[in-house]
């Protein structure tokens, strides 16, 4: 039983609408009753046949006008209050954010269909909110619990590598160490994707991409010191900053640039170009064009997965979707090009 239930029994929307329509018809008819009387008195008091026909025509037209006006008043004004609870429900549903808000309370109404709708929506939102909470806790706990044994394994492998071993044993230990590092990166990336999907990075601020690149490019360049990274800033004064989550934007730039460095041909280069609302990352290709239909999928097959976790470009797409940005890929003149379109 819903709280604050109304004392009188709710009625259906159809019965409420018909009731108000009949009330409007009655009110309009009573207002026009004197006009009916005058027409009858003028045309039917000792009137010839022609005047009677004219009077009947006028009465028919008047009846049509009365019904039309009643119908218009019912639709335009009388039903407005009837649909007000539905508008309130729709407004609360549109504003509901499963990651931040509690389940909204829908007001009780005297219309049974709206009460059923509100009850169903409230139950659905409660189930979704609880599922979101459980999924969030499971993701965070699983990530935390996985990091601990991985750290222990790396620690043990570090100690083992300090012991005297032959070449075969050293290779096995080295492979195991690299595998644990990859599992750790994979764990962090999966947690990041889950947090993005769950909208846990709601805080945004004004960020200058060029400043962010200048602070982080030396770190990226250390990965491939023989591949130069060129930055070209051709933005206007209006396009200097954009509103974004700094952590996610830094992660996006890192994934794009690291991906470009990993797949740059020997003797090639990586170019980052800023032009107002777009950022372009281009690199000299090792081979042909990539398959765009699978490029941004999680755990896609191909060379990218062999050298990384297979989640870099999937994270890029998720961050762009989170900010309502666009990301596209093209291949021309032996270069891979990723273009980001920002919304300032």
C-alpha positions as CSV (number, residue, x, y, z in Angstrom):
1,X,0.0,0.0,0.0
2,X,1.5,3.3,-1.1
3,X,2.2,6.0,1.5
4,X,-0.1,9.1,1.7
5,X,-2.8,7.3,-0.3
6,X,-5.8,9.4,-1.2
7,X,-9.0,8.7,0.8
8,X,-11.2,8.4,-2.3
9,X,-10.8,5.6,-4.7
10,X,-8.7,6.6,-7.9
11,X,-10.7,6.7,-11.1
12,X,-9.5,5.8,-14.6
13,X,-8.2,8.5,-17.0
14,X,-11.1,7.9,-19.4
15,X,-13.8,8.3,-16.8
16,X,-12.1,11.5,-15.5
17,X,-11.8,12.9,-19.0
18,X,-15.4,12.1,-19.9
19,X,-16.6,13.6,-16.6
20,X,-14.8,16.8,-17.3
21,X,-16.1,16.9,-20.9
22,X,-19.7,16.5,-19.7
23,X,-19.1,19.2,-17.1
24,X,-17.8,21.6,-19.8
25,X,-20.7,20.8,-22.2
26,X,-23.2,21.5,-19.4
27,X,-21.5,24.7,-18.4
28,X,-21.3,26.0,-21.9
29,X,-24.9,25.0,-22.7
30,X,-26.2,26.8,-19.5
31,X,-24.3,29.9,-20.5
32,X,-25.8,29.8,-23.9
33,X,-29.4,28.9,-22.7
34,X,-30.6,32.6,-23.0
35,X,-29.4,32.6,-26.6
36,X,-31.3,29.4,-27.3
37,X,-34.4,31.0,-25.8
38,X,-34.1,34.2,-27.8
39,X,-33.8,32.2,-31.1
40,X,-36.8,30.1,-30.3
41,X,-38.9,33.0,-29.2
42,X,-38.0,35.1,-32.3
43,X,-38.3,32.4,-35.0
44,X,-41.0,30.1,-33.6
45,X,-43.6,32.5,-32.2
46,X,-46.2,32.6,-35.0
47,X,-43.4,32.3,-37.5
48,X,-43.9,31.2,-41.1
49,X,-42.3,28.0,-42.5
50,X,-39.2,29.7,-43.9
51,X,-38.3,31.4,-40.6
52,X,-38.7,28.0,-38.9
53,X,-36.2,26.5,-41.2
54,X,-33.8,29.3,-40.6
55,X,-34.2,29.0,-36.9
56,X,-33.6,25.2,-37.0
57,X,-30.4,25.8,-39.0
58,X,-29.2,28.4,-36.5
59,X,-30.0,26.0,-33.6
60,X,-28.0,23.3,-35.4
61,X,-25.1,25.6,-35.9
62,X,-25.3,26.8,-32.3
63,X,-25.3,23.3,-31.0
64,X,-22.2,22.5,-33.1
65,X,-20.5,25.6,-31.7
66,X,-21.4,24.7,-28.2
67,X,-20.0,21.1,-28.5
68,X,-16.9,22.3,-30.3
69,X,-16.1,25.0,-27.7
70,X,-16.7,22.4,-24.9
71,X,-14.4,20.0,-26.6
72,X,-11.7,22.6,-27.0
73,X,-12.0,23.8,-23.4
74,X,-11.8,20.1,-22.3
75,X,-8.6,19.5,-24.3
76,X,-6.9,22.8,-23.7
77,X,-7.7,23.5,-20.1
78,X,-9.7,20.8,-18.3
79,X,-7.3,18.0,-19.2
80,X,-4.2,20.0,-18.3
81,X,-4.6,19.3,-14.6
82,X,-5.4,15.6,-15.4
83,X,-2.0,15.2,-17.1
84,X,-0.1,17.2,-14.5
85,X,0.9,14.1,-12.5
86,X,2.1,12.5,-15.7
87,X,4.3,15.5,-16.5
88,X,5.7,15.4,-12.9
89,X,6.5,11.7,-13.3
90,X,8.2,12.3,-16.6
91,X,10.2,15.2,-15.3
92,X,11.5,13.2,-12.3
93,X,12.3,10.2,-14.5
94,X,14.3,12.4,-17.0
95,X,16.3,13.9,-14.1
96,X,17.1,10.6,-12.5
97,X,20.8,9.6,-12.5
98,X,21.4,6.1,-11.3
99,X,25.0,6.9,-10.3
100,X,24.2,9.9,-8.2
101,X,20.5,10.2,-7.2
102,X,18.3,8.3,-4.9
103,X,15.1,6.8,-6.3
104,X,12.6,9.7,-6.7
105,X,9.3,9.7,-4.8
106,X,6.3,10.0,-7.2
107,X,3.3,11.8,-5.9
108,X,0.0,9.9,-5.4
109,X,-2.8,10.9,-7.8
110,X,-6.5,10.3,-8.1
111,X,-6.0,8.5,-11.5
112,X,-5.5,4.7,-11.3
113,X,-3.3,4.5,-14.5
114,X,-0.9,7.1,-13.2
115,X,-0.6,5.4,-9.8
116,X,0.2,2.1,-11.6
117,X,2.8,3.8,-13.7
118,X,4.4,5.5,-10.7
119,X,4.5,2.3,-8.8
120,X,6.0,0.3,-11.6
121,X,8.7,3.0,-12.3
122,X,9.5,3.3,-8.6
123,X,10.0,-0.5,-8.3
124,X,12.1,-0.6,-11.5
125,X,14.3,2.3,-10.4
126,X,14.8,0.6,-7.0
127,X,15.9,-2.6,-8.6
128,X,18.2,-0.8,-11.1
129,X,19.7,1.3,-8.3
130,X,20.4,-1.7,-6.1
131,X,21.9,-3.6,-9.1
132,X,24.1,-0.6,-9.8
133,X,25.3,-0.5,-6.2
134,X,26.1,-4.2,-6.1
135,X,27.9,-4.0,-9.5
136,X,29.9,-1.0,-8.3
137,X,30.9,-2.6,-5.1
138,X,31.8,-5.9,-6.8
139,X,33.9,-4.1,-9.4
140,X,35.9,-2.1,-6.8
141,X,36.3,-5.1,-4.5
142,X,37.3,-7.4,-7.2
143,X,39.9,-5.0,-8.5
144,X,41.3,-4.4,-5.0
145,X,41.5,-8.1,-4.2
146,X,43.2,-8.9,-7.5
147,X,45.8,-6.2,-7.1
148,X,47.0,-7.6,-3.8
149,X,48.0,-11.1,-5.0
150,X,49.4,-9.7,-8.2
151,X,51.7,-7.4,-6.1
152,X,52.7,-10.4,-4.0
153,X,53.5,-12.5,-7.1
154,X,55.7,-9.7,-8.5
155,X,57.5,-9.3,-5.2
156,X,58.2,-13.0,-5.1
157,X,59.4,-13.0,-8.7
158,X,61.7,-10.0,-7.9
159,X,63.3,-12.1,-5.1
160,X,63.6,-15.1,-7.4
161,X,65.3,-13.1,-10.1
162,X,68.0,-12.2,-7.6
163,X,68.9,-15.9,-7.2
164,X,71.4,-17.7,-9.4
165,X,69.5,-19.3,-12.3
166,X,70.4,-20.6,-15.7
167,X,69.2,-18.9,-18.9
168,X,66.1,-21.1,-19.3
169,X,65.0,-20.5,-15.7
170,X,65.6,-16.7,-16.1
171,X,63.5,-16.6,-19.2
172,X,60.6,-18.4,-17.5
173,X,60.7,-16.1,-14.5
174,X,60.9,-13.0,-16.8
175,X,57.9,-14.2,-18.8
176,X,55.9,-14.7,-15.6
177,X,56.9,-11.2,-14.4
178,X,55.7,-9.7,-17.7
179,X,52.5,-11.6,-17.5
180,X,51.7,-10.3,-14.0
181,X,52.4,-6.8,-15.2
182,X,50.0,-7.2,-18.1
183,X,47.4,-8.7,-15.7
184,X,47.8,-5.7,-13.4
185,X,47.4,-3.3,-16.3
186,X,44.4,-5.2,-17.6
187,X,42.8,-5.1,-14.1
188,X,43.2,-1.3,-13.9
189,X,41.8,-0.8,-17.4
190,X,38.8,-2.9,-16.7
191,X,38.2,-1.0,-13.5
192,X,38.5,2.3,-15.4
193,X,36.0,1.1,-18.0
194,X,33.6,0.1,-15.3
195,X,33.9,3.5,-13.6
196,X,33.3,5.3,-16.9
197,X,30.3,3.2,-17.7
198,X,28.9,3.9,-14.2
199,X,29.5,7.6,-14.6
200,X,31.8,7.9,-11.6
201,X,33.8,10.7,-13.1
202,X,31.2,13.4,-13.0
203,X,33.5,16.2,-11.9
204,X,34.6,18.4,-14.8
205,X,36.7,21.6,-15.1
206,X,38.3,23.9,-17.7
207,X,41.4,22.2,-19.2
208,X,44.0,23.3,-21.6
209,X,45.0,20.3,-23.7
210,X,48.3,21.9,-24.8
211,X,49.4,22.4,-21.2
212,X,48.4,18.9,-20.4
213,X,50.4,17.6,-23.3
214,X,53.4,19.6,-22.4
215,X,53.4,18.1,-18.9
216,X,53.0,14.5,-20.0
217,X,54.8,14.2,-23.4
218,X,58.3,13.7,-21.9
219,X,56.9,10.6,-20.1
220,X,55.4,9.2,-23.3
221,X,58.5,10.0,-25.3
222,X,60.6,7.9,-22.9
223,X,58.7,4.8,-24.1
224,X,60.2,5.2,-27.7
225,X,63.0,7.6,-27.5
226,X,63.9,7.1,-31.2
227,X,60.4,8.2,-32.4
228,X,59.8,12.0,-32.3
229,X,56.5,13.4,-31.1
230,X,55.6,16.7,-32.9
231,X,52.9,19.0,-31.5
232,X,51.2,21.7,-33.6
233,X,48.9,24.1,-31.8
234,X,46.7,26.1,-34.3
235,X,43.8,27.0,-32.0
236,X,42.1,30.3,-31.8
237,X,41.7,32.2,-28.5
238,X,38.1,30.8,-28.1
239,X,39.3,27.2,-28.4
240,X,42.1,27.3,-25.8
241,X,40.2,25.3,-23.1
242,X,37.5,22.8,-22.9
243,X,35.3,21.4,-20.1
244,X,36.4,17.8,-19.2
245,X,37.4,15.5,-16.5
246,X,41.1,16.0,-16.2
247,X,41.8,12.3,-15.2
248,X,39.9,10.9,-18.1
249,X,41.3,13.4,-20.6
250,X,44.9,12.6,-19.5
251,X,44.0,8.9,-19.9
252,X,42.6,9.5,-23.3
253,X,45.7,11.3,-24.5
254,X,48.0,8.7,-23.0
255,X,46.2,5.8,-24.8
256,X,46.1,7.5,-28.1
257,X,49.8,8.5,-28.0
258,X,51.1,5.3,-26.6
259,X,49.0,3.4,-29.2
260,X,50.6,5.6,-31.9
261,X,54.1,5.0,-30.6
262,X,53.7,1.2,-30.5
263,X,52.5,1.1,-34.1
264,X,54.9,3.6,-35.7
265,X,57.2,2.4,-38.4
266,X,61.0,2.6,-37.8
267,X,62.2,6.0,-38.7
268,X,58.7,7.4,-38.5
269,X,57.1,10.0,-36.3
270,X,54.0,10.9,-34.3
271,X,52.2,14.2,-34.9
272,X,49.6,15.7,-32.5
273,X,47.7,18.6,-34.0
274,X,45.3,21.0,-32.2
275,X,42.8,23.0,-34.3
276,X,40.1,24.7,-32.2
277,X,37.5,21.9,-31.6
278,X,39.6,19.0,-32.9
279,X,42.6,17.0,-31.9
280,X,44.4,14.8,-34.4
281,X,47.0,12.1,-33.5
282,X,48.8,10.7,-36.6
283,X,51.6,8.3,-36.9
284,X,53.7,6.6,-39.7
285,X,52.1,3.2,-40.3
286,X,53.9,-0.1,-40.1
287,X,51.4,-1.8,-42.5
288,X,48.0,-1.1,-44.1
289,X,44.8,0.4,-42.8
290,X,43.2,-1.0,-39.6
291,X,39.7,-2.5,-39.5
292,X,37.6,0.4,-38.3
293,X,34.5,-1.7,-37.5
294,X,36.5,-3.6,-34.8
295,X,39.0,-1.0,-33.9
296,X,37.3,0.4,-30.8
297,X,35.9,-3.0,-29.5
298,X,37.1,-4.4,-26.2
299,X,39.6,-7.3,-26.6
300,X,39.6,-7.1,-30.4
301,X,41.9,-9.6,-32.1
302,X,45.0,-8.5,-33.9
303,X,48.4,-7.0,-33.3
304,X,47.2,-4.4,-30.8
305,X,46.2,-7.0,-28.3
306,X,49.5,-8.8,-28.5
307,X,51.4,-5.7,-27.5
308,X,48.9,-4.3,-24.9
309,X,45.8,-5.2,-23.1
310,X,43.5,-4.7,-26.0
311,X,41.5,-2.0,-24.2
312,X,43.4,1.2,-25.1
313,X,41.1,2.3,-27.9
314,X,38.0,1.0,-26.2
315,X,38.8,3.3,-23.3
316,X,39.3,6.2,-25.8
317,X,35.8,5.5,-27.2
318,X,34.2,5.2,-23.7
319,X,35.8,8.5,-22.6
320,X,34.6,10.2,-25.7
321,X,31.1,8.9,-25.3
322,X,31.1,10.0,-21.6
323,X,31.9,13.6,-22.7
324,X,29.7,13.5,-25.8
325,X,32.8,13.8,-28.0
326,X,33.5,12.1,-31.3
327,X,36.4,9.9,-32.4
328,X,37.1,8.8,-35.9
329,X,39.9,6.8,-37.6
330,X,41.3,7.2,-41.2
331,X,44.3,5.9,-43.2
332,X,45.9,7.9,-45.9
333,X,49.4,8.3,-47.4
334,X,50.8,5.6,-45.1
335,X,49.6,7.2,-41.9
336,X,47.1,6.2,-39.2
337,X,45.1,9.2,-38.1
338,X,42.7,9.5,-35.1
339,X,40.6,12.6,-34.9
340,X,38.7,13.8,-31.8
341,X,35.9,16.3,-32.0
342,X,35.3,18.2,-28.8
343,X,32.3,20.0,-27.4
344,X,33.4,23.2,-25.6
